[in-house]
Amino acid sequence: MVREEKQLNSDEKESMEKMDEIKEKEGMEKMDENAQQPSGHAELEQKLQEKEEELQKCQDKVLRLAAELENFKKRVEREKLEHMKYALEEFAKELLPFLDNLERALDSARETRDLEKLVEGIDLTLSGYFKTLEKFGLKAFAAEGHRFDPNYHEALSVEESQDVEDNTVLKELLKGYTLHERVLRPALVVVSKKNKKDSGQSQ
C-alpha cells in the first residue's frame, strides 16, 4: 500500500510538473502575442497616414483642376465678347470704299452741278454695294408679282384688282432681304383683292 501511494504521489507530481510546463508555455505565447500587438498597431497607423496623405493630394488636385476650369471659362467668355465686338470688322472694311465713292460723287456734283454724272456715280456705287452685301450672305428678294407669303412679305394695304389673283403682291414699297436664307427684313407690299361684285357681273 505504501508503495502504491508513493507511486501515485510520483505520478501526481509528474502530472503537476507537466501542467506547470503547459501553463508556462501558454504564458510565453501570450507574452509573444502582446509583444507583437504594438507592431500591428504601428503598421495600421502608418497605412492610415499614407491614405490621409493620398487623400490630401487628391483634394489638392481637385482644387487645382477646379481653378483651371474657372480660368478657362473666364478666358472663353472674354474671347467670345471680343469676337462679338469685332465680328463685323471685315464687313465694315468692305463698305468703306462705297462711303468714299458717295462722298466723292457729292463733292463732284456740288462743283460741276452735273446731275447726270451724280446719278451715274451713285448707280455704280450702289451696284458695288449690293455685290458686297451678297458676298456676306445678304440678298434682296423679289416680291412684286409673287403670291403673298407672310414669311417674306408684310402687307401695308390691299387694292382691288381684276387682272391678278387674290393675294398677289401688286407693288413693292420696301425691299425685303435675307441673310443666309433667313429673312432679315420682310418686303413691305401692297396685296391684291378682287372685287366680288365686279367679278359676278363679268361672269
Residue, then its C-alpha position, 0 to 999 in steps of 0.5 A: m500500500v505504501r508503495e502504491e501511494k508513493q507511486l501515485n504521489s510520483d505520478e501526481k507530481e509528474s502530472m503537476e510538473k507537466m501542467d506547470e510546463i503547459k501553463e508556462k508555455e501558454g504564458m510565453e505565447k501570450m507574452d509573444e502575442n502582446a509583444q507583437q500587438p504594438s507592431g500591428h498597431a504601428e503598421l495600421e497607423q502608418k497605412l492610415q497616414e499614407k491614405e490621409e496623405e493620398l487623400q490630401k493630394c487628391q483634394d489638392k488636385v481637385l482644387r487645382l483642376a477646379a481653378e483651371l476650369e474657372n480660368f478657362k471659362k473666364r478666358v472663353e467668355r472674354e474671347k467670345l465678347e471680343h469676337m462679338k465686338y469685332a465680328l463685323e470688322e471685315f464687313a465694315k472694311e468692305l463698305l468703306p470704299f462705297l462711303d468714299n465713292l458717295e462722298r466723292a460723287l457729292d463733292s463732284a456734283r456740288e462743283t460741276r452741278d452735273l446731275e447726270k454724272l451724280v446719278e451715274g456715280i451713285d448707280l455704280t456705287l450702289s451696284g458695288y454695294f449690293k455685290t458686297l452685301e451678297k458676298f456676306g450672305l445678304k440678298a434682296f428678294a423679289a416680291e412684286g408679282h409673287r403670291f403673298d407669303p407672310n414669311y417674306h412679305e408684310a402687307l401695308s394695304v390691299e387694292e382691288s384688282q381684276d387682272v391678278e389673283d387674290n393675294t398677289v403682291l401688286k407693288e413693292l414699297l420696301k425691299g425685303y432681304t435675307l441673310h443666309e436664307r433667313v429673312l432679315r427684313p420682310a418686303l413691305v407690299v401692297v396685296s391684291k383683292k378682287n372685287k366680288k361684285d365686279s367679278g359676278q357681273s363679268q361672269 
